[in-house]
Amino acid sequence: MISVGACPYPELAEQDPSVCSMERMLISEILGETVRLSQCRLDGGCDCTFELSAADKQPEQQTRTTTQRRPVF
């Protein structure tokens, strides 16, 4: 799950909500996975939340609730 607390283009998104779809597609391309926008600030959410689609998750990913970080060297 990726939460975006501060929209990088709030005025543009308010004028043209398709910007949110563009952001979803960008994240999908970067991750190489299907991503869905599960919560949107334009719809009254606290932030924009992007999640991997359930069909793309491996079984062990579906049960994991926290994000594991790899150490940075």
C-alpha positions in Angstrom: 0.0 0.0 0.0 1.2 3.5 -0.9 -0.4 6.5 0.8 0.1 9.9 -0.7 -0.6 12.5 2.0 0.2 15.6 -0.1 -0.9 15.6 -3.7 1.8 16.8 -6.0 -0.8 18.5 -8.2 -3.9 19.3 -6.1 -5.2 22.2 -8.3 -4.8 20.2 -11.5 -6.5 17.1 -10.0 -9.5 19.2 -8.8 -9.9 20.5 -12.4 -9.3 17.1 -14.1 -9.7 14.0 -11.9 -8.1 11.9 -14.6 -4.8 13.0 -13.1 -5.5 10.5 -10.4 -5.6 7.7 -13.0 -2.4 9.0 -14.5 -0.7 8.7 -11.1 -2.1 5.1 -10.7 -0.7 4.2 -14.1 2.7 5.7 -13.2 2.9 3.7 -10.0 1.8 0.6 -11.8 4.5 1.0 -14.4 7.2 1.6 -11.8 6.2 -1.4 -9.7 5.4 -3.7 -12.7 2.1 -4.6 -11.0 -1.6 -3.8 -11.4 -2.4 -1.0 -8.9 -5.8 0.3 -7.9 -6.7 3.6 -6.2 -8.5 2.5 -3.1 -9.0 5.9 -1.5 -8.9 9.4 -3.0 -8.7 12.8 -1.4 -11.0 14.1 -4.1 -13.7 11.7 -2.8 -13.2 12.9 0.8 -10.5 10.5 1.9 -7.7 11.5 4.2 -5.1 10.8 1.5 -4.8 9.0 -1.7 -4.1 5.3 -1.2 -2.8 2.9 -3.9 -2.8 -0.8 -3.5 -1.7 -3.8 -5.5 -4.7 -5.5 -7.0 -5.5 -8.8 -5.2 -5.0 -10.9 -8.3 -1.4 -9.8 -8.5 -0.5 -10.6 -4.9 1.2 -13.8 -4.0 -0.5 -15.8 -1.2 2.1 -14.7 1.4 1.6 -11.1 0.4 -2.2 -11.3 0.9 -1.8 -12.2 4.6 0.9 -9.7 5.4 -0.4 -6.5 7.0 2.9 -4.6 7.4 5.4 -3.4 4.9 8.8 -5.0 5.3 11.7 -2.7 4.5 15.1 -3.8 3.3 18.1 -2.3 4.9 19.8 0.4 3.0 23.6 0.0 2.6 
